[in-house]
Amino acid sequence: MPIRDDEGLDRLLDADTIAVIGCSTTAGKPAHDVPAYLQRHGYRIVPVNPFADRVLGEPAFDALADVESEIDLVNVFRPSEEVPEILDAVRERHAARGDAGAAWLQLGISHDEAAAAAEADGIDVVQDRCMKVEHGRLRG
């Protein structure tokens, strides 16, 4: 069952390194402004965007599998129909490397079936919530 309670959300906010799938180079878009907020609050942001070389001063990667450093949480800014493929990549990474133990689907993004499959593989999942809003509410 996806994480919905404050205790679970707060636990996921203990992450240090966050891979952001769909991280945008365009200021004003949530996919740029939310990771920028998280970066300002001490999180290491690892942008995953095949159309950018750098985002928020960090090198961007084409795919989650290309990220060599350890990842605590994967934050998703892609449409709900892309979630199964994204969570499959998270599951593969988690199985192979033991990291990426959580996935946070931003506001308006959800996929119950893919989330259940990820949870069955030991990955914590948050759906349809803004990480910036929850951080501000729980830690602000």
For each residue, the residues with C-beta under 8 A, 3 or more apart:
1: 4 119
2: 112 115 119 125 126 127
3: 8 9 12 124 125 126
4: 1 8 9 126
5: 8 9
6: 9 10 138
7: 10 11
8: 3 4 5 11 12 124 126
9: 3 4 5 6 12 13 126 129 134 138
10: 6 7 13 14 138 139
11: 7 8 14 124
12: 3 8 9 15 73 102 104 124 126
13: 9 10 131 134 135 138 139
14: 10 11
15: 12 18 43 72 73 102
16: 43 44 72
17: 43 44 46 69 70 71 72 73
18: 15 35 38 43 44 45 46 71 72 73 74 75
19: 46 48 61 64 67 71 73 74 75 100
20: 23 31 35 45 46 47 48 55 74 75 77
21: 48 64 74 75 76 77 78 86
22: 31 48 49 76 77 78
23: 20 31 32 35 45 47 48 49 52 55 56 60 77
24: 29 31 32 49 55 77
25: 32 49 52 55
26: 29 31 32
27: 32 33 36
28: 32 33
29: 24 26 32 33
30: 33 34 77 106 107 130
31: 20 22 23 24 26 34 35 77 106
32: 23 24 25 26 27 28 29 35 36 55 56
33: 27 28 29 30 36 37 132
34: 30 31 37 38 75 77 106 130 131 132
35: 18 20 23 31 32 38 39 45 47 55 56 75
36: 27 32 33 39 40 56
37: 33 34 40 41 132 135
38: 18 34 35 41 43 45 75 131 132 135
39: 35 36 43 44 45 56
40: 36 37
41: 37 38 135 139
42:
43: 15 16 17 18 38 39
44: 16 17 18 39
45: 18 20 23 35 38 39 55 56 58
46: 17 18 19 20 58 61 67 69 71
47: 20 23 35 52 54 55 56 58 59 60 61
48: 19 20 21 22 23 60 61 62 63 64 66 67
49: 22 23 24 25 52 55 60 61
50: 60 62 63
51:
52: 23 25 47 49 55 60
53: 59 60
54: 47 57 58 59 60
55: 20 23 24 25 32 35 45 47 49 52 58 60
56: 23 32 35 36 39 45 47
57: 54
58: 45 46 47 54 55
59: 47 53 54
60: 23 47 48 49 50 52 53 54 55
61: 19 46 47 48 49 64 66 67
62: 48 50 66
63: 48 50 66 89
64: 19 21 48 61 67 71 74 86 89 90 93 100
65: 89 92 93
66: 48 61 62 63
67: 19 46 48 61 64 71
68:
69: 17 46
70: 17 97 99
71: 17 18 19 46 64 67 74 93 99 100
72: 15 16 17 18 99 100 101 102
73: 12 15 17 18 19 100 101 102 103 104
74: 18 19 20 21 64 71 86 90 100 102 103 104
75: 18 19 20 21 34 35 38 103 104 106 131
76: 21 22 83 86 103 104 105 106 109
77: 20 21 22 23 24 30 31 34 106 109
78: 21 22 82 83 86 109
79: 82 83 109
80: 83 105 108 109 110 111
81: 111
82: 78 79 85 86
83: 76 78 79 80 86 87 105 109 110 111 114 115
84: 87 88 111 113 114
85: 82 88 89
86: 21 64 74 76 78 82 83 89 90 103 114
87: 83 84 90 91 103 111 114 115 117 118 123 125
88: 84 85 91 92 114
89: 63 64 65 85 86 92 93
90: 64 74 86 87 93 94 100 103 118 123
91: 87 88 94 95 117 118 121 123
92: 65 88 89 95 96
93: 64 65 71 89 90 96 97 99 100
94: 90 91 97 98 99 100 101 121 122 123
95: 91 92 121
96: 92 93
97: 70 93 94 100
98: 94 101
99: 70 71 72 93 94
100: 19 64 71 72 73 74 90 93 94 97 103 123
101: 72 73 94 98 122 123 124
102: 12 15 72 73 74 123 124 125 126
103: 73 74 75 76 86 87 90 100 115 118 123 124 125 126
104: 12 73 74 75 76 125 126 129 131
105: 76 80 83 109 110 111 115 125 126 127 128 129
106: 30 31 34 75 76 77 109 128 129 130 131
107: 30 128 129 130 133
108: 80 128
109: 76 77 78 79 80 83 105 106 127 128
110: 80 83 105 115 127 128
111: 80 81 83 84 87 105 114 115 127
112: 2 115 116 127
113: 84 116 117
114: 83 84 86 87 88 111 117 118
115: 2 83 87 103 105 110 111 112 118 119 125 127
116: 112 113 119 120
117: 87 91 113 114 120 121
118: 87 90 91 103 114 115 121 123 125
119: 1 2 115 116 122 123 124 125
120: 116 117
121: 91 94 95 117 118
122: 94 101 119
123: 87 90 91 94 100 101 102 103 118 119
124: 3 8 11 12 101 102 103 119
125: 2 3 87 102 103 104 105 115 118 119
126: 2 3 4 8 9 12 102 103 104 105 129 131
127: 2 105 109 110 111 112 115
128: 105 106 107 108 109 110
129: 9 104 105 106 107 126 133 134
130: 30 34 106 107 133 134
131: 13 34 38 75 104 106 126 134 135
132: 33 34 37 38 135 136
133: 107 129 130 136 137
134: 9 13 129 130 131 137 138
135: 13 37 38 41 131 132 138 139 140
136: 132 133 139 140
137: 133 134 140
138: 6 9 10 13 134 135
139: 10 13 41 135 136
140: 135 136 137
